[in-house]
Amino acid sequence: MGSALENFVNQVRTMSASGSFRELADDLPESVSLLARNWSILDNVLETLDVQQHTLGVLYVLLAKLHSAATANPEPVQIIQLMRDFVQRNNVEQLRFAICAFYETCHLFTDYLVQKNLSILGIKIMARAVDQIRQMDTQLTPIHADLCLLSLKAKNFNLVLAYLDTDITDISTAAAECKTQQQQQSQHTDANNDAKYFLLFYYYGGMIYTAVKNYDRALYFFEVCITTPAMAMSHIMLEAYKKFLMVSLIVEGNIAFIPKNTQVIGRFMKPMASHYHDLVSVYANSSSEELRILILKYSEAFTRDSNMGLAKQVATSLYKRNIKRLTKTFLTLSLSDVASRVQLSGAAEAERYILNMIKSGEIYASINQKDGMVLFKDDPEKYNSPDMFLNVQTNITQVLDLVKQINKMEEEIILNPMYVKKALGSQDDDLTSQHPKTYSGDPTD
């Protein structure tokens, strides 16, 4: 082992033993380039360090390994095992002194697994990393987005849904947890791009909910992504906006409500999503044939945006919406009539749609197989059962908890010194504007 690396090891062991973790975390970023240059013998360095006692030192060795992975081409099994051991055995108290380096390590690890098509092997590791570093279950961290990306690439959503279903009440900003802005810019630029990972979490989350057909929740995630206050449009926001329009059609049959103060949408997104607005316009005509022709016309654009599957689901939703309209007009109807009115290919396809809608509870009906007639029925729910009472009671409790959270957040904002200073400054400006102008000469002149 070279003398420079020996000095690195001695520094880590000495300062860790004395509990000088803040000082060590400040010094270690300067060692990244040294460690990266000596990639081939970093395993020897790891053998001299204990993950629990020397968490900060091991973290920077891992960071250097991942920085050099593209050129060094290490064995994926080794990298995965090192990362797994680190998140299982590290000292979280030490880790918080180098939070940005940890975030960057997780980002690089995620990118490495995606490139190697090994995303499924990193899902549990990243979930463990999220659990370690967040200070409460409702806190959002930059590495939530990494967990979502790995789950999307692996098409494995069982674990990530628990994180997505948790409503966020607090955001961990890496920039605020690092020592100085200068350190952030020189060593951890990517790790501190909080806005990027905030948007990616809601974008990937919306895609995951779309994949599992939880369209209401998907619509909410895309809405958060596109309505995030911004001075300029992000490409992430644009892609989320395209999906937002399509999911809006599936959920509501038109464009879901968007706050008027979201200026970025009108100025930038709408002109760049013209095909999707055409889709919205044709959908409003309720003609499945026109919609099919439009999707075929823009198939290349939808495929390029990876939205062709979603476009087909929009077409399916229009068939279902048209069938629902029939339930409000007719008590009975033949399958062939249903097919004709909603522009399906025939009675067999109409029967398949109706059976699926009955199974999912979208309509209440029965089919007489003998004469091919459909009998539409009213909703059998009378809203007087014990289960329904418990459901209402649960919803009321959730609403009351939400009100408490909102009141608490409002109180924290009102007591925030920066907010008070800004609010008082705005009041002074208003008072100044109400006073008449003063003149140095005689006011009667």
Salt bridges, closest charged atoms under 4 A:
ASP26 OD1 - ARG22 NH1 3.54
ASP26 OD2 - LYS179 NZ 3.21
ASP43 OD1 - LYS65 NZ 3.05
ASP50 OD1 - ARG89 NH2 3.84
GLU104 OE2 - HIS67 NE2 3.08
GLU104 OE1 - HIS188 ND1 2.81
ASP131 OD1 - ARG134 NH2 3.04
ASP137 OD1 - ARG134 NH2 3.63
ASP146 OD2 - HIS107 ND1 2.58
ASP167 OD1 - ARG217 NH2 3.20
ASP190 OD1 - LYS196 NZ 3.45
GLU239 OE2 - HIS235 NE2 3.75
GLU239 OE2 - LYS242 NZ 3.32
GLU289 OE2 - ARG292 NH2 2.58
ASP305 OD2 - LYS242 NZ 3.28
GLU349 OE2 - ARG352 NH2 3.62
GLU362 OE2 - LYS320 NZ 3.45
